Amino acid sequence: MSILDIRVLGDPILREETKEVGEITDDVRQLVKSMFETMYLAKGIGLAAPQVGRTERLAVIDVHEKPFVIINPEIIEAAGKAAKSEEGCLSIPDVYGDVERPSNVRVRALDIEGKPFEIEATELLGRCLQHEIDHLHGKLFIDYLSVLKRRSAMSKWAKEKDKYPGFIRRLESDPARSHEHPDEEL
Protein backbone atom coordinates (compact mmCIF):
# COMPACT_ATOMS: atom_id res chain seq x y z
CA MET A 1 0.00 0.00 0.00
CA SER A 2 1.31 3.49 -0.87
CA ILE A 3 -0.18 5.86 1.64
CA LEU A 4 0.85 9.46 1.05
CA ASP A 5 1.23 12.24 3.59
CA ILE A 6 -1.50 14.86 3.41
CA ARG A 7 -0.43 18.50 3.38
CA VAL A 8 -2.37 20.70 5.78
CA LEU A 9 -3.29 24.37 5.88
CA GLY A 10 -0.10 26.42 6.03
CA ASP A 11 1.76 24.39 3.39
CA PRO A 12 2.29 26.76 0.43
CA ILE A 13 1.51 24.03 -2.13
CA LEU A 14 -2.16 24.23 -1.16
CA ARG A 15 -2.26 27.79 -2.52
CA GLU A 16 -0.45 27.10 -5.82
CA GLU A 17 -1.93 26.72 -9.28
CA THR A 18 -1.39 23.17 -10.57
CA LYS A 19 0.14 22.21 -13.91
CA GLU A 20 -1.73 20.44 -16.68
CA VAL A 21 -0.98 16.75 -17.11
CA GLY A 22 0.48 16.39 -20.61
CA GLU A 23 0.72 12.61 -20.71
CA ILE A 24 -0.74 9.78 -18.63
CA THR A 25 2.45 8.04 -17.54
CA ASP A 26 3.07 5.14 -15.14
CA ASP A 27 4.00 7.78 -12.54
CA VAL A 28 0.59 9.45 -12.96
CA ARG A 29 -1.19 6.06 -12.72
CA GLN A 30 0.72 5.22 -9.53
CA LEU A 31 -0.05 8.65 -8.09
CA VAL A 32 -3.78 8.12 -8.75
CA LYS A 33 -3.70 4.67 -7.12
CA SER A 34 -1.85 6.02 -4.07
CA MET A 35 -4.23 8.96 -3.82
CA PHE A 36 -7.25 6.63 -3.75
CA GLU A 37 -5.62 4.54 -1.00
CA THR A 38 -4.78 7.67 0.98
CA MET A 39 -8.27 9.13 0.55
CA TYR A 40 -9.93 5.92 1.74
CA LEU A 41 -7.66 5.63 4.77
CA ALA A 42 -8.39 9.27 5.65
CA LYS A 43 -12.14 8.59 5.24
CA GLY A 44 -12.55 11.25 2.57
CA ILE A 45 -14.59 11.38 -0.62
CA GLY A 46 -12.18 13.50 -2.66
CA LEU A 47 -8.47 14.25 -2.75
CA ALA A 48 -6.55 16.62 -5.04
CA ALA A 49 -2.88 16.30 -5.99
CA PRO A 50 -1.72 19.41 -4.06
CA GLN A 51 -3.08 17.82 -0.89
CA VAL A 52 -0.41 15.14 -1.23
CA GLY A 53 2.33 17.58 -2.23
CA ARG A 54 2.05 17.19 -6.00
CA THR A 55 1.50 19.82 -8.68
CA GLU A 56 -0.34 17.76 -11.30
CA ARG A 57 -3.84 18.98 -12.17
CA LEU A 58 -5.78 15.92 -11.05
CA ALA A 59 -8.05 14.70 -8.27
CA VAL A 60 -9.67 11.45 -7.20
CA ILE A 61 -13.30 11.23 -6.13
CA ASP A 62 -15.50 8.51 -4.70
CA VAL A 63 -19.03 9.57 -3.84
CA HIS A 64 -21.50 6.72 -3.39
CA GLU A 65 -18.91 4.07 -4.35
CA LYS A 66 -18.34 5.32 -7.90
CA PRO A 67 -14.59 6.04 -7.87
CA PHE A 68 -13.08 8.06 -10.69
CA VAL A 69 -10.23 10.42 -11.44
CA ILE A 70 -10.46 13.84 -13.07
CA ILE A 71 -7.36 14.90 -14.96
CA ASN A 72 -7.06 18.49 -16.23
CA PRO A 73 -10.67 19.18 -15.20
CA GLU A 74 -12.53 22.35 -16.00
CA ILE A 75 -15.96 23.48 -14.98
CA ILE A 76 -17.75 24.23 -18.24
CA GLU A 77 -21.08 25.10 -16.68
CA ALA A 78 -22.22 25.99 -13.19
CA ALA A 79 -25.89 26.79 -12.77
CA GLY A 80 -28.86 26.45 -10.54
CA LYS A 81 -29.79 28.09 -7.29
CA ALA A 82 -26.81 28.35 -5.01
CA ALA A 83 -26.99 25.74 -2.29
CA LYS A 84 -25.33 26.07 1.10
CA SER A 85 -23.97 22.98 2.81
CA GLU A 86 -21.30 22.09 5.33
CA GLU A 87 -17.88 21.20 3.96
CA GLY A 88 -14.72 19.89 5.51
CA CYS A 89 -11.31 19.14 4.06
CA LEU A 90 -8.68 16.48 4.61
CA SER A 91 -6.13 19.31 4.62
CA ILE A 92 -7.91 21.18 7.43
CA PRO A 93 -8.86 18.33 9.80
CA ASP A 94 -11.75 18.87 12.21
CA VAL A 95 -12.70 22.28 10.78
CA TYR A 96 -16.02 22.67 8.98
CA GLY A 97 -17.99 25.50 7.44
CA ASP A 98 -21.12 26.18 5.40
CA VAL A 99 -20.18 26.92 1.80
CA GLU A 100 -22.53 28.21 -0.88
CA ARG A 101 -21.98 26.69 -4.33
CA PRO A 102 -24.00 26.36 -7.54
CA SER A 103 -26.35 23.38 -7.29
CA ASN A 104 -25.55 22.01 -10.77
CA VAL A 105 -22.17 21.64 -12.40
CA ARG A 106 -20.83 20.19 -15.62
CA VAL A 107 -17.15 19.25 -15.73
CA ARG A 108 -14.92 18.24 -18.64
CA ALA A 109 -11.83 16.17 -17.84
CA LEU A 110 -9.65 13.28 -18.92
CA ASP A 111 -9.94 9.81 -17.40
CA ILE A 112 -7.00 7.59 -16.39
CA GLU A 113 -6.70 6.38 -20.01
CA GLY A 114 -6.43 9.96 -21.26
CA LYS A 115 -9.91 9.90 -22.81
CA PRO A 116 -12.00 13.07 -22.50
CA PHE A 117 -15.35 12.86 -20.72
CA GLU A 118 -17.99 15.16 -19.30
CA ILE A 119 -19.93 14.67 -16.11
CA GLU A 120 -23.01 16.52 -14.91
CA ALA A 121 -23.52 16.50 -11.18
CA THR A 122 -25.71 17.85 -8.42
CA GLU A 123 -25.85 17.48 -4.66
CA LEU A 124 -22.83 15.88 -2.97
CA LEU A 125 -21.04 14.86 -6.19
CA GLY A 126 -21.43 18.36 -7.66
CA ARG A 127 -20.13 19.91 -4.44
CA CYS A 128 -17.19 17.47 -4.31
CA LEU A 129 -16.22 18.21 -7.93
CA GLN A 130 -16.23 21.96 -7.27
CA HIS A 131 -14.27 21.53 -4.01
CA GLU A 132 -11.55 19.40 -5.62
CA ILE A 133 -11.25 21.60 -8.71
CA ASP A 134 -10.84 24.58 -6.37
CA HIS A 135 -7.86 22.77 -4.81
CA LEU A 136 -6.27 22.57 -8.27
CA HIS A 137 -6.40 26.38 -8.43
CA GLY A 138 -5.07 27.02 -4.91
CA LYS A 139 -8.47 27.74 -3.39
CA LEU A 140 -9.80 26.24 -0.15
CA PHE A 141 -13.33 25.99 1.22
CA ILE A 142 -12.50 28.48 3.97
CA ASP A 143 -12.06 31.13 1.26
CA TYR A 144 -15.84 31.08 0.75
CA LEU A 145 -16.68 31.75 4.38
CA SER A 146 -17.78 35.14 5.68
CA VAL A 147 -15.19 37.10 7.64
CA LEU A 148 -16.77 36.06 10.95
CA LYS A 149 -17.12 32.37 10.01
CA ARG A 150 -13.61 32.30 8.58
CA ARG A 151 -12.22 33.84 11.77
CA SER A 152 -14.02 31.13 13.78
CA ALA A 153 -12.67 28.37 11.50
CA MET A 154 -9.13 29.74 11.75
CA SER A 155 -9.45 29.90 15.53
CA LYS A 156 -10.39 26.20 15.55
CA TRP A 157 -7.48 25.43 13.20
CA ALA A 158 -5.05 27.31 15.47
CA LYS A 159 -5.86 24.75 18.18
CA GLU A 160 -5.34 21.81 15.79
CA LYS A 161 -2.35 22.80 13.65
CA ASP A 162 0.34 21.85 16.19
CA LYS A 163 -0.65 18.20 15.68
CA TYR A 164 0.86 18.48 12.18
CA PRO A 165 4.54 19.51 12.34
CA GLY A 166 5.86 20.68 8.99
CA PHE A 167 2.26 21.00 7.76
CA ILE A 168 2.15 17.24 7.23
CA ARG A 169 -0.62 14.88 8.27
CA ARG A 170 0.78 11.34 8.53
CA LEU A 171 -2.14 8.96 8.48
CA GLU A 172 -0.46 5.97 10.15
CA SER A 173 -0.04 7.88 13.40
CA ASP A 174 -2.71 10.53 12.95
CA PRO A 175 -4.98 10.61 16.01
CA ALA A 176 -7.51 12.73 14.11
CA ARG A 177 -8.04 9.88 11.66
CA SER A 178 -10.47 8.10 13.96
CA HIS A 179 -12.80 11.07 14.38
CA GLU A 180 -16.35 10.67 13.19
CA HIS A 181 -18.45 13.36 11.58
CA PRO A 182 -21.91 13.03 10.05
CA ASP A 183 -20.64 14.29 6.68
CA GLU A 184 -17.47 12.91 5.21
CA GLU A 185 -14.67 15.32 4.40
CA LEU A 186 -13.99 16.45 0.87
C-alpha positions as CSV (number, residue, x, y, z in Angstrom):
1,M,0.0,0.0,0.0
2,S,1.3,3.5,-0.9
3,I,-0.2,5.9,1.6
4,L,0.9,9.5,1.0
5,D,1.2,12.2,3.6
6,I,-1.5,14.9,3.4
7,R,-0.4,18.5,3.4
8,V,-2.4,20.7,5.8
9,L,-3.3,24.4,5.9
10,G,-0.1,26.4,6.0
11,D,1.8,24.4,3.4
12,P,2.3,26.8,0.4
13,I,1.5,24.0,-2.1
14,L,-2.2,24.2,-1.2
15,R,-2.3,27.8,-2.5
16,E,-0.5,27.1,-5.8
17,E,-1.9,26.7,-9.3
18,T,-1.4,23.2,-10.6
19,K,0.1,22.2,-13.9
20,E,-1.7,20.4,-16.7
21,V,-1.0,16.8,-17.1
22,G,0.5,16.4,-20.6
23,E,0.7,12.6,-20.7
24,I,-0.7,9.8,-18.6
25,T,2.5,8.0,-17.5
26,D,3.1,5.1,-15.1
27,D,4.0,7.8,-12.5
28,V,0.6,9.4,-13.0
29,R,-1.2,6.1,-12.7
30,Q,0.7,5.2,-9.5
31,L,0.0,8.6,-8.1
32,V,-3.8,8.1,-8.7
33,K,-3.7,4.7,-7.1
34,S,-1.8,6.0,-4.1
35,M,-4.2,9.0,-3.8
36,F,-7.3,6.6,-3.7
37,E,-5.6,4.5,-1.0
38,T,-4.8,7.7,1.0
39,M,-8.3,9.1,0.6
40,Y,-9.9,5.9,1.7
41,L,-7.7,5.6,4.8
42,A,-8.4,9.3,5.7
43,K,-12.1,8.6,5.2
44,G,-12.5,11.2,2.6
45,I,-14.6,11.4,-0.6
46,G,-12.2,13.5,-2.7
47,L,-8.5,14.3,-2.8
48,A,-6.6,16.6,-5.0
49,A,-2.9,16.3,-6.0
50,P,-1.7,19.4,-4.1
51,Q,-3.1,17.8,-0.9
52,V,-0.4,15.1,-1.2
53,G,2.3,17.6,-2.2
54,R,2.1,17.2,-6.0
55,T,1.5,19.8,-8.7
56,E,-0.3,17.8,-11.3
57,R,-3.8,19.0,-12.2
58,L,-5.8,15.9,-11.0
59,A,-8.0,14.7,-8.3
60,V,-9.7,11.4,-7.2
61,I,-13.3,11.2,-6.1
62,D,-15.5,8.5,-4.7
63,V,-19.0,9.6,-3.8
64,H,-21.5,6.7,-3.4
65,E,-18.9,4.1,-4.3
66,K,-18.3,5.3,-7.9
67,P,-14.6,6.0,-7.9
68,F,-13.1,8.1,-10.7
69,V,-10.2,10.4,-11.4
70,I,-10.5,13.8,-13.1
71,I,-7.4,14.9,-15.0
72,N,-7.1,18.5,-16.2
73,P,-10.7,19.2,-15.2
74,E,-12.5,22.3,-16.0
75,I,-16.0,23.5,-15.0
76,I,-17.8,24.2,-18.2
77,E,-21.1,25.1,-16.7
78,A,-22.2,26.0,-13.2
79,A,-25.9,26.8,-12.8
80,G,-28.9,26.4,-10.5
81,K,-29.8,28.1,-7.3
82,A,-26.8,28.4,-5.0
83,A,-27.0,25.7,-2.3
84,K,-25.3,26.1,1.1
85,S,-24.0,23.0,2.8
86,E,-21.3,22.1,5.3
87,E,-17.9,21.2,4.0
88,G,-14.7,19.9,5.5
89,C,-11.3,19.1,4.1
90,L,-8.7,16.5,4.6
91,S,-6.1,19.3,4.6
92,I,-7.9,21.2,7.4
93,P,-8.9,18.3,9.8
94,D,-11.7,18.9,12.2
95,V,-12.7,22.3,10.8
96,Y,-16.0,22.7,9.0
97,G,-18.0,25.5,7.4
98,D,-21.1,26.2,5.4
99,V,-20.2,26.9,1.8
100,E,-22.5,28.2,-0.9
101,R,-22.0,26.7,-4.3
102,P,-24.0,26.4,-7.5
103,S,-26.3,23.4,-7.3
104,N,-25.6,22.0,-10.8
105,V,-22.2,21.6,-12.4
106,R,-20.8,20.2,-15.6
107,V,-17.1,19.3,-15.7
108,R,-14.9,18.2,-18.6
109,A,-11.8,16.2,-17.8
110,L,-9.6,13.3,-18.9
111,D,-9.9,9.8,-17.4
112,I,-7.0,7.6,-16.4
113,E,-6.7,6.4,-20.0
114,G,-6.4,10.0,-21.3
115,K,-9.9,9.9,-22.8
116,P,-12.0,13.1,-22.5
117,F,-15.4,12.9,-20.7
118,E,-18.0,15.2,-19.3
119,I,-19.9,14.7,-16.1
120,E,-23.0,16.5,-14.9
121,A,-23.5,16.5,-11.2
122,T,-25.7,17.9,-8.4
123,E,-25.8,17.5,-4.7
124,L,-22.8,15.9,-3.0
125,L,-21.0,14.9,-6.2
126,G,-21.4,18.4,-7.7
127,R,-20.1,19.9,-4.4
128,C,-17.2,17.5,-4.3
129,L,-16.2,18.2,-7.9
130,Q,-16.2,22.0,-7.3
131,H,-14.3,21.5,-4.0
132,E,-11.6,19.4,-5.6
133,I,-11.3,21.6,-8.7
134,D,-10.8,24.6,-6.4
135,H,-7.9,22.8,-4.8
136,L,-6.3,22.6,-8.3
137,H,-6.4,26.4,-8.4
138,G,-5.1,27.0,-4.9
139,K,-8.5,27.7,-3.4
140,L,-9.8,26.2,-0.2
141,F,-13.3,26.0,1.2
142,I,-12.5,28.5,4.0
143,D,-12.1,31.1,1.3
144,Y,-15.8,31.1,0.7
145,L,-16.7,31.8,4.4
146,S,-17.8,35.1,5.7
147,V,-15.2,37.1,7.6
148,L,-16.8,36.1,10.9
149,K,-17.1,32.4,10.0
150,R,-13.6,32.3,8.6
151,R,-12.2,33.8,11.8
152,S,-14.0,31.1,13.8
153,A,-12.7,28.4,11.5
154,M,-9.1,29.7,11.7
155,S,-9.4,29.9,15.5
156,K,-10.4,26.2,15.5
157,W,-7.5,25.4,13.2
158,A,-5.1,27.3,15.5
159,K,-5.9,24.8,18.2
160,E,-5.3,21.8,15.8
161,K,-2.4,22.8,13.6
162,D,0.3,21.9,16.2
163,K,-0.7,18.2,15.7
164,Y,0.9,18.5,12.2
165,P,4.5,19.5,12.3
166,G,5.9,20.7,9.0
167,F,2.3,21.0,7.8
168,I,2.2,17.2,7.2
169,R,-0.6,14.9,8.3
170,R,0.8,11.3,8.5
171,L,-2.1,9.0,8.5
172,E,-0.5,6.0,10.1
173,S,0.0,7.9,13.4
174,D,-2.7,10.5,12.9
175,P,-5.0,10.6,16.0
176,A,-7.5,12.7,14.1
177,R,-8.0,9.9,11.7
178,S,-10.5,8.1,14.0
179,H,-12.8,11.1,14.4
180,E,-16.3,10.7,13.2
181,H,-18.4,13.4,11.6
182,P,-21.9,13.0,10.1
183,D,-20.6,14.3,6.7
184,E,-17.5,12.9,5.2
185,E,-14.7,15.3,4.4
186,L,-14.0,16.4,0.9
